[in-house]
Amino acid sequence: MNIYLYTDLKISPGQLFWHRDLGLLTKAFRSLGHDAWLVVHPATEPNATPVVPNKLDLPREQPCVAQQGLPRLSVAGPDSPLPTFAPSHLPTSADSNIKHPTPKILDAPVIWASPSDVRNPFWWQSRKPDLVILGLWTRPKYDPIRRAALSATARVIERADSDGMRTASCGLINYAKRRFDYFRDRTYRWPAFLSAPASVLYSLASILATPWIETRLAKTLKLLPALTVETPQANELWEKLAIKLGVGPTRIHFIPHPVQTDIFKPDPAISKKKQIISVGRWNSYQKNLPLLIETLTAFLRDNPSWTALIVGSGLSQIRPHPGIFFSSPLTPAELARRMQESKVVLSTSRYESFGLAIAEALCCGCTPCGPDELDSLVYFDSIFMNRNLPACRASLCERLSIISRQESPQGAAEKAGAIFSPHKIAGEILNISKNLRRSKPIDSSFSCLP
């Protein structure tokens, strides 16, 4: 199949993301024998990170990578390693934010399209796609791109990076808090006396704008043949919202985010030690570093035989406790090793659509721990076969203390690896696309409408 995976990101060649999201799915589809291509926009900002050319790079002025010369990939089995595109050490999770060298573009199945290209139905039609996968966050402003893709094929699937809290109809109090946290995260560099009240106003405005938001969202959902979300909890919220908006809930499908399971997996040669690991962008309000430090400090005071490793960007040079260690972002192999030797993965995020770093740690045999309001943890806990969880009223430190005394269930890491396997998730997407085969593509004249 000829598969195109598009997201509206402007990046330089050195920022290609084969470790997650549509980049990892592109690798999975190609390893299954399909002609899959990641479609992104070239960065044109004056302050974009300069790249070091090499003899295998195509000229930078070319908007698209020539498809000739890219080797076809043989069909892989479910346990086969995914193809590796240069560079060899890629960032591991969305939280890692690792800088890495420029890949050899000729080795990478990427098309550098302009924003006008993806809005042009004839651009999509000339590509003759059998399947288009979009990562456009269900934002209505991208409807012209959806129509353009639908003019070329009826098999268009969008992946929603969403926890399901899309409008106030999904739960007024939770939605208000989510909108506040979202805007506070975006304005975290502002002085608190400006950021906090601005976030309150943003949350209130989002609630008042619910009828307008839902009217536009309904048009988007009716346009999409299929929408996938990454947790069962988000799937339930989206189905209820789809019914309210007059859209068939059968368009909504639960498919989790893939994990590099050829790297993140148990290693019998590495012994588990009493270590807690946390991964994040710690200069972010969303990740809640103050709560993490508070929780770990209290836990380690009562459990001196344990240590904690915090990995990511935005960390201080001063350690708040002798048992807490900081690390800058790690390569996939290094991070996997740290997770393989850890017993617990701790998240203090205020919200997550999925929680990729937690899923990676699960595949390495870590037990998840986090706050009650993190819905994705309910899904991750189900992988641990309904283990006995602390009561919801327990503080995060109390939860961590109870979880630290529990042994990880036998086979939990292997179960997680099977669930989050890129090959399995690519296969589930292909199964959804088969049911879209009989639909008719949107007329190209209609696809030009705003």
N, C-alpha and C positions, 0 to 999 in steps of 0.2 A: 504494500500500500504506500501511496504517496502522502505523507503526513507532515503538516506544518503546525508548529507550536509557537504562538505569537503572544508577546507581552509588551506593553508600552513602556519600555525602559530605554533610556539613552545611556549607553555605556561605551567604554573603550575596549579594544580587544583584550587588554589585560584584566578586565573585570568580568569576563565570561563565567557563568555559574553552572558548571556541570555537576555540582555537588548537591543540588536541591531543585525543587520546583520544576519548571518546564525543561530546564537544562538536564536534570537527572532523568526525566521521562524521555527526552530525546535520545539519550544514551540507551535507555531500556528498549525503546522501539527499534533502534538500529540493531541492537544485539539480538532481537527477535527476527531480524531479516527484513525490516521495513525501511523505506527510504524516507527517514525522518529528518526534519530541518528545524532548527531554532531560528525564529525571526525576531530581531531586535533592531533598534535604531543606533547608528553610530553617534558617539558623543561629539558635539561640535562646540562645546563651551570653550571660551578662551583659556580658562584655567584647568582644563581637563588634564589628567595625569599623562605626561608624555610617555610614548611607548618607544622601545628600542627596536628598530626594524631589523629583520634578518632576511636572508636570501629566500626564505620560503614565504614571506609575507607578500600578499598582493598589494598593489598600490593603494594608498589610503583613500584616494579620491573615488575609487570604485565603490558604489553603494552596496553592491552585492558580491558575495563570493561566487566565483565560477564553480559550477557543479562538476565540471570535468575533473578527473584526476583523483577524486575522493574515493578511496577503496570501498567496495561493497563489503558488508559484514556478513559473516556466516551466521546461520541460525543457531542460537544459544539455548541450552537447557535451562531449567529454572534455577539451578545452582551455579551456573556459569558466571564468572566475573564480568562486569560491565566493561565496555571498551574505555580506554583511557585516552583523552585528548590532552595534548600538551597545554599547560605545564603539568608535571607529574604531581606536584603538591598543591591541591586546590583547597579553598576554604571548605569547612565541613558543615557548619550549620548556619542558618540565617543570623544567629547570634554572634558568630565568630568574627565576622568583618575582617577577614584576613586579606592583606595585600599580597599579590603574587605576580610573577613575571608574565610578560606577554606570551600568549600561546602562539604556536605556529598556525596561522589562520587556515592554511591549506589543509591541515589535519582536522579542523573543526567543522562540523556540519552546521554552519551558521550562515544566515542570509542577512546582510546589512541593508535594511529597507528604509526608505524615507517615510515620514509621517503621511505624506500625500500618497505614497504607494499603497499603504494598507487601507486607505479610504477609497481607493479606486477599484471598482468591481472588475475591471478588465485586467488589472494586475493579478488578482486572485484567479480569474478565469484562465489567464495565460499559464499559470502554474499547474493547472489541472489537479487540484488536490482531491484525494479520496476522503480525507478527514482533516478537519481543522480544530485545534484545541487552543482556546483563548484563556489568557490570564488577565482579565480586565476588571476584577473586583466588583462585578455586577453594577458598575457605575453607568447610568444612562447616557452620559456624555459620549460614550464609545459606541452608541448604537449605529452610527454610520459605518464603523468598521465591521460590526456584526452583520449588517446588511450586505456589505461588500463581500464578505466571506461566504455568506449564504447564497449569493448569486452564482458561486462556483460549485458549491456542494451543499446538499441538505444535511450532511453529517458535520455539524458544528457543535462542539461541546465546550462549555465554559467551566473553568475551575474557580470556585468562589473561595478566596482567602478570608473566611468569615466564621465567627463563632455563632452566627445565627441571630445576633442582636442587631438586626438591620433597621428596624423602625420602632417607634414607641409602642406599637401594637404587640411587640414581642415581650412586653413587660415594662411598664412605665418606670418603676424605680430602678431596675437594672439598666434600662436603656439610658436614663438620665445619668447614672453613675458612669456608664461606659463612654458616653459622649464627653463627660467632664474629664475622665482619665485620658481619652484620646487627644483632646485639645491641650490638656496639661502636658502631655508627652511632647506634642509638637511645639510648645512654647516653654519648654523646661529651662532654656537658657535665659529666658526673661527673668527679671526680678520677681520674687514670689508675690509681692503686693500687686503686680500687674497680671501675672500668669493665672493666679487662682481666680480672681473675679472675672477675667476674660473667659476662663473655662466654664464658669457658672453661666455666663451669658450665652456662650456657645451651646451649652447643654440645653438651656431654656429655648433658644432659637430653634434647635433641632426638634424639640418636642412640638413647638408651635407650627413648625413647617411639615409635620407628619402627613397631612392630607396631600400636600404638593409632592413630597418625597414619594409617597406610595403611588400616586397617579403616574409619575414618571417610571418608577420601578416596575409597575404592572406592565407597561408597554415593553420594557426590556425583557421581562420574564416571558411574555407572550411571543417575543421575537426568537428567544433561544429554544432550540429543540431539546436541549438537555443541560442541566446544571449539576455539578458535583460539589459536595461539601465534605469536610475532612473528619468530622466526628459524628456519632449518632445523635448527640445532643443538638448540634447545629442542624442536622438533617430534620429533626423533629420540629424545630423552630421554623425552618424554612418551609416545610410542608404546610404548617398552620398558616404562615403568612401567605403562601401561594393560594390557598383556599380563600382567604379573606380578600385577596386581590383578584379573584376570579380566574386564576390560572390553575391548570391541572397539576396536582401534587406529584403525579407520576413523572414529571420532568425532573424532579429532584432526586439525586442519587448520592448515597454515602460511599465515598472512596477515600481512604486516608492518604496522607502525604507519604511519598516513598522515602526510604532511608537507604543509604549506601550499605546494604547488608553484606557486601563482600568485604567491607572494612570493619563495620560495627557489628561484631558478633563475639560470642564467648571464646576465650582462649584458655584451654585447660592448663597451659604452661604458666599462666599468670595467676597467682594466688590473690584472693580477695583480702583486703586489709580494712581496718576500721577507719574508713575515709568517706567523707561526704563530698560530692562534686557538684558545682553549680556553674553554668555557662550562660553568658549574656553580654549585652551591650550595656555596661553598668553606668554609663552617663545618661541613661534613659529613665524617665519617670516610670514608664511601663514596667521595667524590670525590678524596681523597688529595692535598690541596694541597701538603704537604711534598715529595712525589715530583715534582709538577709543577714547583715552584720549583727543586728540585735538578736536574732534567733540563734545564730551559730555561737555567738559569745556566751549566751545563757546556757546552751546545750553543752558546750565544751567545758564550762566551769563545773558542771556536774558530772561530766564524762571525760576526764583528762586523758584517757587512753585513746581517744578518737582525735582525728585531724580533719581539716576541711580544706579543699582546694577550690579556689574561685578563678575561673578562666574567662578572659574576655578583655574588651577595651574599656577605657574609662576608669581604671582602678588607681587608687592612691599608692604612693611609694611606702606609706606607713602601715604596717600590719596592726590591726586593732586587738589581736590576741596572739599569743605564741603558737597556738595550734591552728591558726588560719594562715594559709599560704596563697599568694597571688601569682597568677601567670598571665602573660600576654596571650593573644589568640594562638592556638596550636594548629599544626597541620592535621589532616585527617588521621594519619597513622598514630601521631602522638596523642591526639585527643582520645582516639579509640583505646589506646593502651591505658590512659589515665582512667577512663571509664571502666575498663576491664578489671582494674585493680580496686575500684571503689565499690562500696556496698549500697550507698544511697545516693540518689540524685535529688537535689532540693531546688525547687523553683519558688520564687516569691513574687512572680509577675502578677500585676493587677488584672491583666486579661491576656489571652492567647487565642488565636484562631485554631492552632493545633499544638504547638510546642515541640518543634523538631528536635531540639537538644535533648529533651526528656525522652523522646522516642528512640533517639540514638543510644542513650544510656540504657534504656530498657533492653535493647538488642544486645547490649554488653553484659546484661545480668544485674543491673542496678535496680533497686526498689524505689519507686517514685514517692515523693512527699511534697506537699504544697498546700496552699490555703484552700478553704472550702469553695470560695467563689471562682476558682479556676475550673471551669466545666470540663475541660479536656482531661483533667486528672481523673474524673469519674470514668472516662473511657479507658484510660491507661490502667486504672485499678482493675477493670474488668478482665484485662489480660492476665492479671495475677490471681485469677480464679476465685474472685470474691473473698479475698483474705479479710481477716478481722481488722477493720479500720477503727481508729480512735473516734470517739463521739464528736459530732460537728461542733459542739461547744468548747472542745479542747483548744488551747492555744496552739500556735504552730510549733512552738518549742516542745509542748507536751506530745503532739503528734509525732514529731521527729524522735522523741525519746522512746515512744512505743514502737515505732517502725524500726528503729535501730536495733531493737531486741528480737525482731522477727527474722527468720531465715527466708531468703527468696525461694518461692515454690519451685520444685523440680520442673525443668522444661519451660519455665516462663520466658527466658531469653530466646529459646528456639521458637516458641510460639509467636513472640513479637517479631522475630526475623521473618517468619513465614507471612505474617500479616502485612508487614511493611516492605516486602520484597518489591523492588522496582518492576521485575518481570511480571509478578502477580498483578500489580496495580495497572500496568500497561495492558495486560490481558483483560482486566475488568472494564477498562475504558473501551477496548475494541469490542467487547460484548455489547456495551451500550450502543455503540455506533451501528451495530448490525440492525438494531431495531429502528434506526433512522433512515435506512436505505430507501424505503418506499416513498418517503416524503419528496416533494418537488422543491428544487432550489428557488429562492426568491428571484423574481425578475430583475435583471440588471438595472433597468430604468428606475425601479422602486428603490434599489439599494443606494441610489444617490441622494435620496431624500434626507433631510436633516433629522 
